[in-house]
Amino acid sequence: MNSGRAIPKRSQALRSFAKSSAITASLLMAVACSSSSSESTPVLDLTGTVSGAAGEAVVGARVYLIPTSAIATDPITPAGVLAGTTTGFDEPLEDAVRNDGASFAQAFTGADGGYHFDEIADGSYFVYVAPAFTDVEHLPGGSLCRSSIKAEALRASEIDIVLSSSPPDDATYVGMSGCLVCHEEYGTEKKMAHRLGFRVPGVSSPLQDTSRHPEIDNGLAYFLSAADHTGGTPVYHYDYDSTRGFDKFKTSLSDPTGGGGVVSFILWLWKDSSTAEHKITFENVANVGDPNNLAERVVQLTYGGAVQKQRYMIDWPGLNGLYPVLQFQTQGSDARFDRTRNQFRDYHLDFYVDNNGTLADVSDDVLKDPDPTKNISRNCMGCHAGGYEQYTDGMTGEVLAHTIEDPYGEYDIDGNGFTNDLNTGCESCHGAGSRHVVAQAKRYIVLPQYLSPSRDNQLCGTCHNRQAGADSIAGDHPLNAAGEWPKPGISRKDFLEDHTSRQGPTMGDIWADGVHSKSHHQQYQDFLASKHYRNEHRLVGCSDCHDMHGKHEFERGLIADPEAPDSPLCMNCHGNYLPGTAEHTAEMLGVAHGAATANCIDCHMNKTAKTGAGEYGFLLSAPTGTSADSTETYFENDISSHVFDVPRKTNPGVEGVEPQSAMPIPYTQSCGTCHDPAFLQNL
């Protein structure tokens, strides 16, 4: 019988021995055999305590030993997520408990947090803790729930488990600068791309450090210092196509008229030499009689630059929100035929154009005020700034937003006289910190390392997913019906039920194989489909590979160099199972590719999704910059797949598909760095 009774008293030597041997089963059994006589009865029980990170006892919690065989293996596909058919098995541990928990070995914690199992059956287990229903502070999971443990390592052991706390409902935000007063060692977070999303043009706040991203303002180099717009850089917008999404115009840095292009507008990029303001002037070329022609707008914020693109947020007379226009692409080039891969890409110039009902005739188009529903506070800010809370502007009717106020933030986004932090910071993942500050202990704050793996991943999945919210707007923001942002530590089940009206990306954002993401900020959807997310060994979380505090110098906050010859990022875990790159590739391909030739991500993390322009992949012939390129040039995109499989050339996103439109796969990317692409169609 398992109970919450006090832990049996044993000698300190046995306690120390058992605790240390919980990690290595073979050592435990060897020492146990040598230290027991033939007459003694083997000690088979497991004891320990469950506490919060501050040491407080967690009372009435249920400790489960979840057999590894109970982890579901049903595929989690984008189509299944949209249909809602995966919700019974998309949280590895929580769903195992919901579905079969009554059959699992379990024990309750007593008044001192102690738990006790009389015996441990053979097998391997994930040790998972569910707090009591009346416990509103602690979150499910625990410090032992990520990796499976063999029964031999659990028997005769005393193992303590730590749970994450969480902020109470009355906690308020203190801002990143408030957090750094005590946690200055995490100042490296300022260097993360998460912190560098929204910036005043060319200016970093005290909470931003661009030293790892020298390319961040390459787009601003086109804003030439000048007395008026004529001294700036012209970006031509031409060949309007009403059937397209956000890029209805082609763009060019040179006049396309000579090549037959029909120019509608020029956006002039310039930096006012008298005020130092970055400005965009809208010139209506097709209708010079437009009464709003040469509208001049100030760029108040830039978005991005650290991850392959940068957009420009402009003010507009009579409105209090900021509105986006134009996309600079770090890897882009106007030498490419594909309009989505040029230096600049149209980003919703259509917000500012009234075509007077004649889509085919641009000669009567005029500039107009943007629809007030298109501002960035309503549509974008929630996934970039903590403490997101919408409100309706009483004067303009715009839906705008408050974010965390911080004296060292970037910009006063809500116009109340106080600077706001507009980027992902400490409290975005750890929750509001006021009660934690008062406690001066590891309490009343979310500690992701102690969450169940699905809750830990949901921290990132809240934004890296592309779902639709459950509020009246039903946009990208995952707001519930009351307009509330999900709290850190929320379960995937509660997130989907309360905060979404569409549970994941549309199939238009997925490649033809129905698995891999085509669009950016969908890494979570990819990851759900991977074996990393559900397996019998280690339930991997985003933080296993990414250091969210930026303490490592590697790109995207990775904990090791993904391109190092010995692939330390992957071999940290897989080194226990794989002998090396050469042996693995010999087994899978029939030809050994040594560490100096290939690494893990070349095949397992191909850049299938796209946020900016991407780069050339296989070239069946030299690019010409004409329509002929569509059948001759394969492209590599700029966001790595997180499915971790190796899609083949028979993939429906590739086989029979025109090269320019094909899904990037290793064969059209990494392999092409050494192998002659001319043989692609024959292999």
C-alpha positions as CSV (number, residue, x, y, z in Angstrom):
1,M,0.0,0.0,0.0
2,N,1.3,3.5,-0.9
3,S,0.5,6.3,1.5
4,G,1.5,9.8,2.6
5,R,2.9,8.6,5.9
6,A,6.2,9.9,7.2
7,I,9.4,8.7,5.6
8,P,10.8,5.6,7.4
9,K,13.9,6.3,9.4
10,R,17.1,4.8,8.0
11,S,20.7,5.2,8.6
12,Q,22.3,8.3,7.2
13,A,24.7,6.1,5.2
14,L,21.8,4.3,3.5
15,R,20.1,7.6,2.8
16,S,23.2,9.1,1.2
17,F,23.9,5.9,-0.8
18,A,20.3,5.6,-2.1
19,K,20.2,9.3,-3.1
20,S,23.4,9.2,-5.1
21,S,22.6,5.9,-6.7
22,A,19.2,7.1,-8.0
23,I,21.1,8.4,-11.0
24,T,23.0,5.2,-12.0
25,A,21.0,2.0,-11.7
26,S,24.0,-0.3,-12.3
27,L,25.9,1.2,-9.4
28,L,23.0,0.9,-7.1
29,M,22.5,-2.8,-7.8
30,A,26.1,-3.6,-7.6
31,V,26.6,-2.0,-4.2
32,A,23.2,-3.3,-2.9
33,C,24.2,-6.8,-3.7
34,S,27.6,-6.5,-2.1
35,S,26.3,-4.8,1.1
36,S,23.4,-7.2,1.9
37,S,23.6,-10.7,3.4
38,S,21.9,-13.8,1.9
39,E,19.4,-13.7,4.8
40,S,18.4,-10.0,4.4
41,T,15.3,-8.9,2.5
42,P,16.0,-6.5,-0.4
43,V,14.7,-2.9,0.2
44,L,12.3,-2.1,-2.7
45,D,10.5,1.0,-1.6
46,L,10.9,4.6,-2.7
47,T,10.6,7.6,-0.5
48,G,11.1,11.3,-0.7
49,T,9.6,14.7,-0.4
50,V,7.8,17.1,-2.8
51,S,8.5,20.8,-2.2
52,G,8.5,24.1,-4.0
53,A,11.7,25.6,-5.1
54,A,11.8,27.7,-1.9
55,G,11.6,24.6,0.2
56,E,7.9,24.8,1.2
57,A,6.2,21.4,1.6
58,V,3.7,20.6,-1.2
59,V,0.8,18.9,0.7
60,G,-1.7,16.6,-0.8
61,A,0.0,16.2,-4.1
62,R,-0.2,12.9,-6.1
63,V,3.1,11.4,-7.3
64,Y,2.6,9.1,-10.3
65,L,5.0,6.6,-11.8
66,I,4.0,6.7,-15.4
67,P,5.3,3.7,-17.4
68,T,7.1,4.7,-20.5
69,S,4.8,2.4,-22.4
70,A,1.9,4.8,-21.5
71,I,3.3,7.6,-23.6
72,A,1.1,7.9,-26.7
73,T,2.6,7.5,-30.2
74,D,-0.3,8.6,-32.3
75,P,0.8,11.1,-34.9
76,I,0.2,14.8,-34.1
77,T,-0.4,16.3,-37.5
78,P,-1.4,19.9,-38.4
79,A,-4.7,18.5,-39.9
80,G,-5.3,16.6,-36.7
81,V,-4.7,19.7,-34.6
82,L,-7.1,21.7,-36.6
83,A,-9.7,19.0,-36.4
84,G,-9.2,18.7,-32.6
85,T,-8.5,14.9,-32.9
86,T,-5.1,15.1,-31.2
87,T,-6.2,16.6,-27.9
88,G,-6.3,13.2,-26.2
89,F,-2.6,12.5,-26.6
90,D,-0.8,15.8,-27.3
91,E,0.4,16.2,-23.7
92,P,2.6,13.2,-23.0
93,L,2.4,13.0,-19.2
94,E,-0.9,14.8,-18.5
95,D,-2.8,12.8,-21.1
96,A,-1.3,9.5,-19.8
97,V,-2.6,10.4,-16.3
98,R,-6.0,11.4,-17.7
99,N,-6.4,8.3,-19.8
100,D,-4.8,5.6,-17.6
101,G,-3.8,7.2,-14.3
102,A,-5.9,5.0,-12.2
103,S,-3.8,2.0,-13.2
104,F,-0.4,3.8,-12.4
105,A,1.5,3.4,-9.1
106,Q,0.8,6.5,-7.1
107,A,1.4,8.0,-3.7
108,F,0.1,11.1,-1.9
109,T,2.2,13.6,0.0
110,G,1.6,14.2,3.7
111,A,1.8,17.3,5.8
112,D,5.6,17.4,5.5
113,G,5.5,16.8,1.7
114,G,6.7,13.2,2.2
115,Y,5.6,10.4,-0.1
116,H,6.2,6.7,0.0
117,F,6.0,3.8,-2.5
118,D,6.1,0.3,-0.9
119,E,7.6,-1.3,-4.0
120,I,8.5,-0.5,-7.6
121,A,7.5,-2.9,-10.3
122,D,10.0,-3.7,-13.1
123,G,10.0,-1.2,-15.9
124,S,10.9,2.4,-16.6
125,Y,9.0,5.4,-15.5
126,F,8.5,9.1,-15.7
127,V,8.0,10.5,-12.2
128,Y,5.2,13.1,-12.4
129,V,3.6,15.1,-9.7
130,A,0.0,16.6,-9.8
131,P,-0.6,19.1,-7.0
132,A,-3.8,18.9,-5.1
133,F,-6.9,20.5,-6.7
134,T,-6.9,23.0,-3.7
135,D,-3.2,23.9,-4.4
136,V,-3.5,27.1,-6.5
137,E,0.2,27.9,-6.2
138,H,2.1,24.9,-7.6
139,L,2.2,23.6,-11.1
140,P,2.3,20.0,-12.4
141,G,5.4,18.2,-13.5
142,G,8.4,18.3,-11.2
143,S,12.1,18.0,-11.4
144,L,12.1,14.3,-12.3
145,C,9.5,14.2,-15.0
146,R,11.6,14.9,-18.1
147,S,13.7,11.7,-18.3
148,S,12.6,8.1,-17.7
149,I,14.1,6.3,-14.8
150,K,14.5,2.5,-14.5
151,A,12.9,0.7,-11.6
152,E,16.3,-0.4,-10.3
153,A,17.3,3.3,-9.9
154,L,14.1,4.1,-8.0
155,R,14.2,1.2,-5.5
156,A,15.7,1.7,-2.1
157,S,16.0,5.3,-2.9
158,E,15.1,8.6,-1.3
159,I,14.4,11.1,-4.1
160,D,13.2,14.6,-3.5
161,I,11.1,16.4,-6.2
162,V,10.8,20.1,-6.7
163,L,7.7,21.8,-8.3
164,S,7.4,25.2,-9.8
165,S,5.4,27.9,-8.0
166,S,3.3,30.5,-9.8
167,P,2.3,34.1,-9.2
168,P,-1.1,34.6,-7.4
169,D,-3.8,36.4,-9.3
170,D,-3.1,39.7,-7.6
171,A,0.5,39.8,-8.7
172,T,1.6,42.8,-10.8
173,Y,4.5,43.4,-13.2
174,V,7.7,44.9,-12.1
175,G,9.5,45.1,-15.4
176,M,12.7,43.6,-16.7
177,S,14.8,46.3,-15.1
178,G,13.2,45.4,-11.7
179,C,14.1,41.8,-12.2
180,L,17.7,42.6,-13.0
181,V,18.2,44.4,-9.7
182,C,18.4,41.0,-8.1
183,H,19.2,38.8,-11.1
184,E,21.9,40.8,-12.9
185,E,23.5,37.6,-14.1
186,Y,20.7,37.3,-16.6
187,G,21.5,40.6,-18.2
188,T,22.7,38.6,-21.2
189,E,19.1,38.3,-22.1
190,K,19.4,41.8,-23.6
191,K,21.4,40.3,-26.4
192,M,18.6,37.9,-27.5
193,A,16.6,38.5,-30.6
194,H,13.5,38.3,-28.4
195,R,14.7,41.6,-26.8
196,L,15.4,43.3,-30.1
197,G,12.1,43.1,-31.9
198,F,10.7,46.6,-31.4
199,R,13.2,49.5,-31.3
200,V,13.2,53.2,-31.9
201,P,15.0,53.4,-35.3
202,G,18.7,52.9,-34.8
203,V,18.4,53.3,-31.0
204,S,18.7,50.6,-28.4
205,S,17.1,51.0,-25.0
206,P,19.1,50.1,-21.8
207,L,17.4,46.7,-22.0
208,Q,18.7,46.0,-25.5
209,D,22.1,45.0,-26.7
210,T,22.7,44.5,-30.5
211,S,26.3,43.4,-30.2
212,R,25.5,39.9,-31.4
213,H,23.4,41.2,-34.3
214,P,25.5,43.8,-36.2
215,E,23.2,43.4,-39.2
216,I,20.1,44.5,-37.3
217,D,19.8,47.9,-38.9
218,N,21.0,47.1,-42.5
219,G,17.6,48.2,-43.6
220,L,17.9,51.6,-42.1
221,A,21.0,52.2,-44.3
222,Y,18.5,52.9,-47.1
223,F,17.1,55.8,-45.2
224,L,19.5,58.4,-46.6
225,S,20.1,61.7,-44.8
226,A,18.4,64.4,-46.8
227,A,16.5,67.7,-46.6
228,D,13.5,66.1,-48.2
229,H,12.3,62.8,-49.7
230,T,13.9,63.4,-53.1
231,G,17.3,62.7,-51.5
232,G,16.2,59.4,-50.1
233,T,16.0,55.8,-51.5
234,P,13.0,55.1,-53.8
235,V,11.3,51.7,-53.5
236,Y,9.1,51.2,-56.5
237,H,5.8,49.3,-56.0
238,Y,4.5,48.0,-59.3
239,D,2.3,45.4,-61.1
240,Y,-0.5,45.3,-58.5
241,D,-2.1,41.9,-58.0
242,S,-5.3,42.0,-55.9
243,T,-5.3,38.2,-55.5
244,R,-2.2,38.1,-53.3
245,G,-1.9,38.4,-49.6
246,F,0.2,41.1,-47.9
247,D,2.4,41.7,-50.9
248,K,0.1,42.8,-53.7
249,F,2.8,44.9,-55.3
250,K,6.1,43.8,-56.7
251,T,9.0,45.9,-55.4
252,S,12.3,47.1,-56.9
253,L,15.1,49.5,-56.0
254,S,15.3,50.5,-59.6
255,D,12.6,51.8,-62.0
256,P,11.0,48.7,-63.5
257,T,9.2,50.7,-66.2
258,G,11.8,49.8,-68.9
259,G,11.0,46.2,-68.4
260,G,7.3,46.6,-68.7
261,G,6.5,47.1,-65.1
262,V,3.5,49.3,-64.2
263,V,4.5,51.5,-61.3
264,S,1.7,52.6,-58.9
265,F,3.6,54.0,-55.9
266,I,7.1,54.9,-54.8
267,L,8.0,54.7,-51.1
268,W,10.8,57.1,-50.4
269,L,13.0,56.2,-47.5
270,W,14.9,59.1,-45.9
271,K,16.3,60.5,-42.7
272,D,15.4,64.1,-42.1
273,S,18.7,66.0,-41.8
274,S,17.1,68.6,-39.7
275,T,15.2,66.4,-37.2
276,A,17.1,63.1,-37.5
277,E,13.7,61.4,-37.9
278,H,13.4,58.4,-40.2
279,K,10.6,59.0,-42.6
280,I,8.7,57.4,-45.5
281,T,7.1,59.5,-48.1
282,F,4.3,58.0,-50.2
283,E,4.3,59.1,-53.8
284,N,1.4,58.1,-56.0
285,V,3.0,57.8,-59.5
286,A,-0.1,56.4,-61.2
287,N,-2.3,59.3,-60.1
288,V,-0.3,62.4,-59.6
289,G,-3.6,64.3,-58.9
290,D,-4.1,62.3,-55.7
291,P,-4.9,64.9,-53.0
292,N,-2.9,62.9,-50.5
293,N,0.1,62.5,-52.7
294,L,3.5,62.8,-51.1
295,A,2.1,62.0,-47.6
296,E,5.1,62.1,-45.2
297,R,5.1,59.8,-42.2
298,V,7.6,59.3,-39.4
299,V,8.9,55.8,-38.6
300,Q,8.4,55.6,-34.8
301,L,9.5,52.0,-34.4
302,T,11.3,49.3,-36.4
303,Y,10.4,45.7,-35.9
304,G,13.1,43.0,-36.4
305,G,16.4,43.0,-38.2
306,A,18.0,40.3,-36.1
307,V,16.1,37.4,-37.8
308,Q,16.3,38.1,-41.6
309,K,13.8,41.0,-42.0
310,Q,12.8,44.4,-40.7
311,R,9.5,46.2,-40.9
312,Y,8.7,49.9,-40.3
313,M,5.9,51.2,-37.9
314,I,4.6,54.6,-38.9
315,D,2.4,57.1,-37.2
316,W,-0.7,58.5,-38.9
317,P,-2.5,61.8,-38.3
318,G,-5.8,61.4,-36.5
319,L,-4.9,58.0,-35.2
320,N,-3.0,57.0,-32.0
321,G,-1.8,53.5,-33.0
322,L,1.2,52.7,-35.2
323,Y,0.8,51.0,-38.5
324,P,3.2,48.7,-40.4
325,V,4.6,49.1,-43.9
326,L,7.4,47.6,-46.1
327,Q,9.7,44.7,-45.3
328,F,13.5,44.8,-45.7
329,Q,15.0,41.4,-46.2
330,T,18.5,40.8,-45.0
331,Q,19.2,38.0,-47.5
332,G,17.2,39.5,-50.3
333,S,18.3,40.6,-53.7
334,D,16.6,42.3,-56.6
335,A,18.5,40.0,-59.0
336,R,16.0,37.3,-58.1
337,F,12.9,36.7,-60.1
338,D,10.8,35.5,-57.2
339,R,9.1,38.7,-55.8
340,T,9.2,37.3,-52.3
341,R,13.0,37.1,-52.2
342,N,13.9,40.6,-53.3
343,Q,15.7,43.2,-51.1
344,F,12.4,44.8,-50.1
345,R,9.0,43.1,-50.1
346,D,5.7,44.9,-50.1
347,Y,4.1,44.7,-46.6
348,H,0.6,45.9,-46.7
349,L,0.9,49.0,-48.8
350,D,-2.8,48.1,-49.6
351,F,-3.6,49.4,-46.0
352,Y,-3.0,52.9,-47.4
353,V,-4.6,52.7,-50.9
354,D,-8.2,53.2,-52.0
355,N,-8.6,51.6,-55.5
356,N,-12.0,53.2,-55.9
357,G,-13.5,49.8,-56.8
358,T,-11.4,49.4,-59.9
359,L,-8.8,46.7,-59.2
360,A,-7.4,46.6,-62.7
361,D,-7.1,50.3,-63.1
362,V,-4.5,52.0,-60.8
363,S,-4.8,55.4,-62.4
364,D,-7.6,56.4,-60.1
365,D,-6.0,54.9,-56.9
366,V,-5.6,57.4,-54.0
367,L,-3.8,57.3,-50.7
368,K,-6.1,56.9,-47.7
369,D,-6.0,56.6,-43.9
370,P,-5.4,53.0,-42.8
371,D,-8.3,51.0,-41.4
372,P,-8.0,51.5,-37.6
373,T,-8.1,47.8,-37.0
374,K,-4.7,47.3,-38.7
375,N,-2.5,48.8,-36.0
376,I,0.3,46.8,-34.4
377,S,-1.1,47.1,-30.9
378,R,-4.2,45.2,-31.9
379,N,-2.6,42.6,-34.1
380,C,1.1,42.1,-33.2
381,M,2.2,43.4,-29.9
382,G,1.0,40.6,-27.6
383,C,3.6,38.1,-28.8
384,H,6.4,40.6,-28.5
385,A,5.7,42.3,-25.2
386,G,4.7,41.1,-21.7
387,G,1.7,42.3,-19.7
388,Y,-0.4,42.6,-22.9
389,E,-3.8,44.1,-22.3
390,Q,-6.1,45.6,-24.9
391,Y,-8.3,48.6,-24.6
392,T,-10.4,50.8,-26.9
393,D,-9.2,54.4,-27.5
394,G,-12.1,56.6,-26.6
395,M,-11.2,59.2,-29.3
396,T,-10.3,57.2,-32.3
397,G,-12.1,53.9,-31.7
398,E,-8.8,52.0,-32.2
399,V,-8.2,48.8,-30.3
400,L,-4.8,49.5,-28.7
401,A,-2.8,47.9,-25.8
402,H,-1.0,48.4,-22.6
403,T,2.2,46.5,-22.0
404,I,4.6,46.3,-19.0
405,E,5.8,49.8,-18.0
406,D,9.5,50.1,-17.5
407,P,11.5,53.3,-17.2
408,Y,14.2,51.7,-19.3
409,G,11.8,50.4,-22.0
410,E,11.6,51.4,-25.6
411,Y,8.5,53.6,-26.3
412,D,5.3,54.9,-24.7
413,I,3.0,52.7,-26.8
414,D,-0.2,53.6,-25.0
415,G,0.5,57.3,-24.7
416,N,0.0,57.6,-20.9
417,G,3.4,59.3,-20.3
418,F,5.2,56.2,-19.1
419,T,7.7,54.2,-21.2
420,N,6.7,50.6,-22.1
421,D,8.8,47.5,-22.6
422,L,7.8,46.3,-26.0
423,N,9.7,43.1,-26.1
424,T,9.8,39.6,-24.6
425,G,11.2,39.8,-21.1
426,C,11.5,38.0,-17.9
427,E,7.8,38.2,-16.9
428,S,6.7,36.9,-20.3
429,C,7.7,33.4,-19.3
430,H,8.0,33.7,-15.5
431,G,4.8,35.6,-14.8
432,A,4.2,38.8,-13.0
433,G,6.9,39.3,-10.3
434,S,5.6,41.6,-7.6
435,R,4.8,38.9,-5.0
436,H,8.0,37.1,-5.9
437,V,9.9,40.3,-5.1
438,V,8.2,40.6,-1.7
439,A,8.9,36.9,-0.9
440,Q,12.6,37.3,-1.7
441,A,12.7,33.6,-2.4
442,K,12.0,31.1,-5.3
443,R,8.3,31.4,-4.8
444,Y,5.3,33.0,-6.5
445,I,7.1,32.8,-9.9
446,V,7.1,30.2,-12.7
447,L,10.3,28.2,-12.9
448,P,10.1,26.4,-16.3
449,Q,12.7,23.7,-15.5
450,Y,10.2,22.3,-13.0
451,L,7.2,22.3,-15.3
452,S,5.9,19.2,-17.1
453,P,7.5,19.2,-20.6
454,S,4.2,20.1,-22.3
455,R,3.7,23.1,-20.1
456,D,7.3,24.2,-20.6
457,N,6.9,23.9,-24.4
458,Q,3.6,25.8,-24.2
459,L,5.5,28.8,-22.9
460,C,7.0,29.1,-26.4
461,G,4.1,27.5,-28.2
462,T,1.8,30.4,-27.1
463,C,3.4,32.5,-29.8
464,H,5.4,30.1,-32.0
465,N,2.2,28.4,-33.3
466,R,-0.1,30.7,-35.5
467,Q,-3.4,29.8,-33.9
468,A,-6.4,32.1,-33.8
469,G,-7.7,33.6,-30.5
470,A,-11.0,32.9,-28.8
471,D,-11.8,36.6,-28.3
472,S,-14.1,38.6,-30.6
473,I,-11.2,39.6,-32.8
474,A,-10.0,36.0,-33.4
475,G,-6.6,37.2,-34.6
476,D,-3.1,35.8,-34.0
477,H,-3.3,36.8,-30.3
478,P,-4.4,33.8,-28.2
479,L,-6.8,35.8,-26.0
480,N,-9.7,34.1,-24.2
481,A,-13.3,35.3,-24.5
482,A,-12.6,37.9,-21.8
483,G,-9.6,39.3,-23.8
484,E,-7.0,37.9,-21.3
485,W,-3.6,36.6,-22.3
486,P,-2.7,33.1,-21.1
487,K,-0.7,32.9,-18.0
488,P,2.8,31.3,-18.0
489,G,2.6,27.7,-16.9
490,I,-0.8,27.0,-18.6
491,S,-1.4,23.5,-19.9
492,R,-1.9,22.9,-23.6
493,K,-5.4,21.6,-22.9
494,D,-6.5,24.7,-21.1
495,F,-4.7,26.9,-23.7
496,L,-6.6,25.3,-26.6
497,E,-9.9,25.2,-24.9
498,D,-9.9,28.7,-23.5
499,H,-7.7,30.7,-25.7
500,T,-8.1,29.5,-29.3
501,S,-10.8,29.4,-31.9
502,R,-8.5,27.7,-34.3
503,Q,-5.9,25.4,-32.6
504,G,-3.0,25.8,-35.0
505,P,-1.8,27.0,-38.4
506,T,-4.1,26.6,-41.4
507,M,-3.1,24.0,-44.0
508,G,-2.1,26.9,-46.3
509,D,0.8,27.5,-43.9
510,I,1.9,23.8,-44.2
511,W,3.7,22.2,-47.1
512,A,2.0,19.7,-49.3
513,D,3.2,16.8,-47.2
514,G,0.9,17.9,-44.4
515,V,3.7,17.9,-41.9
516,H,6.3,20.6,-42.3
517,S,5.7,24.3,-41.7
518,K,5.9,26.7,-44.7
519,S,5.4,29.9,-42.6
520,H,7.4,31.4,-39.8
521,H,6.6,31.3,-36.0
522,Q,5.3,27.8,-36.3
523,Q,8.1,25.9,-34.7
524,Y,5.8,24.6,-32.0
525,Q,3.6,22.9,-34.5
526,D,6.6,21.2,-36.0
527,F,7.9,20.2,-32.7
528,L,4.6,18.5,-31.7
529,A,5.1,16.2,-34.6
530,S,8.6,15.2,-33.7
531,K,9.9,12.3,-31.7
532,H,11.7,14.7,-29.4
533,Y,8.3,15.7,-28.0
534,R,7.1,12.1,-27.2
535,N,9.3,9.1,-26.6
536,E,10.3,6.7,-23.9
537,H,13.6,8.3,-23.0
538,R,13.6,12.1,-22.7
539,L,10.7,14.4,-23.2
540,V,12.5,17.2,-24.7
541,G,11.7,20.9,-24.2
542,C,12.7,24.0,-26.1
543,S,15.0,24.9,-23.2
544,D,17.0,21.7,-23.8
545,C,18.5,23.4,-26.8
546,H,17.8,27.1,-26.4
547,D,19.1,29.2,-23.5
548,M,16.3,31.7,-23.1
549,H,18.6,34.0,-21.1
550,G,21.3,34.3,-23.8
551,K,24.2,33.2,-21.7
552,H,25.7,31.4,-24.7
553,E,27.1,33.3,-27.7
554,F,25.5,31.0,-30.3
555,E,22.8,32.1,-32.7
556,R,19.2,31.9,-31.6
557,G,20.2,31.3,-28.0
558,L,21.4,27.8,-28.6
559,I,23.5,26.1,-25.9
560,A,26.1,24.9,-28.4
561,D,27.3,25.6,-31.9
562,P,24.8,23.7,-34.3
563,E,27.4,23.7,-37.1
564,A,30.4,22.5,-35.1
565,P,31.9,19.4,-36.7
566,D,31.2,17.1,-33.8
567,S,27.6,18.4,-33.5
568,P,27.7,18.9,-29.7
569,L,24.2,20.4,-29.7
570,C,22.8,17.1,-30.7
571,M,25.4,14.7,-29.4
572,N,24.9,15.9,-25.8
573,C,22.0,13.5,-25.8
574,H,22.4,11.4,-28.9
575,G,26.0,10.6,-28.2
576,N,24.7,7.8,-25.9
577,Y,23.0,6.1,-28.8
578,L,24.9,7.1,-32.0
579,P,28.6,6.3,-32.6
580,G,29.2,9.4,-34.8
581,T,28.2,11.2,-37.9
582,A,30.2,9.0,-40.3
583,E,28.8,5.8,-38.9
584,H,25.2,7.1,-38.9
585,T,25.3,8.4,-42.4
586,A,26.9,5.2,-43.6
587,E,24.0,3.3,-42.1
588,M,21.3,5.6,-43.5
589,L,22.8,6.5,-46.9
590,G,25.3,3.8,-47.6
591,V,28.1,6.4,-47.7
592,A,30.0,7.7,-44.7
593,H,29.9,11.5,-44.3
594,G,32.4,12.5,-41.6
595,A,32.0,15.2,-39.1
596,A,34.0,17.6,-41.2
597,T,31.6,17.0,-44.2
598,A,28.2,17.0,-42.6
599,N,26.6,17.6,-39.2
600,C,23.2,16.7,-37.8
601,I,21.3,19.8,-38.7
602,D,22.3,19.5,-42.4
603,C,19.8,16.7,-42.7
604,H,17.5,16.9,-39.7
605,M,16.9,20.7,-39.4
606,N,16.5,21.8,-43.0
607,K,15.2,25.3,-43.4
608,T,11.7,24.6,-44.7
609,A,9.9,27.7,-43.4
610,K,10.3,31.3,-44.5
611,T,10.3,34.7,-42.7
612,G,12.6,36.7,-45.0
613,A,14.1,36.0,-48.4
614,G,16.1,32.8,-47.9
615,E,19.0,31.8,-50.1
616,Y,19.7,29.8,-53.3
617,G,19.8,26.0,-52.9
618,F,20.4,23.7,-55.9
619,L,20.9,25.6,-59.1
620,L,20.1,23.5,-62.2
621,S,21.6,26.4,-64.2
622,A,22.8,29.9,-63.4
623,P,20.0,32.2,-62.4
624,T,19.1,34.8,-64.9
625,G,16.6,36.9,-62.9
626,T,13.9,36.1,-65.4
627,S,10.8,33.8,-65.3
628,A,13.1,31.0,-66.6
629,D,14.5,30.7,-63.1
630,S,11.3,29.2,-61.7
631,T,12.3,25.9,-63.3
632,E,16.0,26.1,-62.6
633,T,16.5,27.4,-59.0
634,Y,15.7,25.6,-55.8
635,F,15.7,27.8,-52.7
636,E,16.6,27.3,-49.0
637,N,14.4,29.2,-46.6
638,D,15.5,30.7,-43.3
639,I,13.6,29.0,-40.5
640,S,14.7,25.5,-39.5
641,S,12.3,22.7,-39.4
642,H,11.6,21.4,-35.8
643,V,10.2,18.1,-37.0
644,F,13.8,16.6,-37.0
645,D,13.0,14.1,-39.7
646,V,14.7,13.9,-43.1
647,P,12.2,14.5,-45.9
648,R,13.2,12.8,-49.1
649,K,13.0,13.8,-52.7
650,T,9.8,11.7,-53.1
651,N,8.1,14.1,-50.6
652,P,4.9,15.5,-52.3
653,G,6.2,19.0,-51.6
654,V,9.1,18.3,-53.9
655,E,8.4,15.5,-56.4
656,G,6.9,16.9,-59.6
657,V,6.9,20.4,-58.2
658,E,8.5,23.3,-60.0
659,P,11.9,24.0,-58.3
660,Q,11.2,27.6,-57.3
661,S,8.0,26.4,-55.5
662,A,9.3,23.2,-54.0
663,M,9.7,22.6,-50.3
664,P,13.3,22.8,-49.3
665,I,14.7,19.4,-48.3
666,P,18.3,18.2,-47.6
667,Y,18.7,16.9,-51.1
668,T,18.1,20.3,-52.6
669,Q,20.1,22.1,-49.9
670,S,22.8,20.5,-47.9
671,C,23.6,17.8,-50.4
672,G,24.0,20.4,-53.1
673,T,27.0,22.0,-51.5
674,C,29.0,19.0,-52.6
675,H,27.0,17.0,-55.1
676,D,26.3,18.2,-58.7
677,P,22.7,19.5,-58.8
678,A,22.5,18.7,-62.5
679,F,21.9,15.1,-61.4
680,L,18.9,15.9,-59.2
681,Q,16.3,14.9,-61.7
682,N,17.9,11.5,-62.2
683,L,18.4,10.4,-58.6
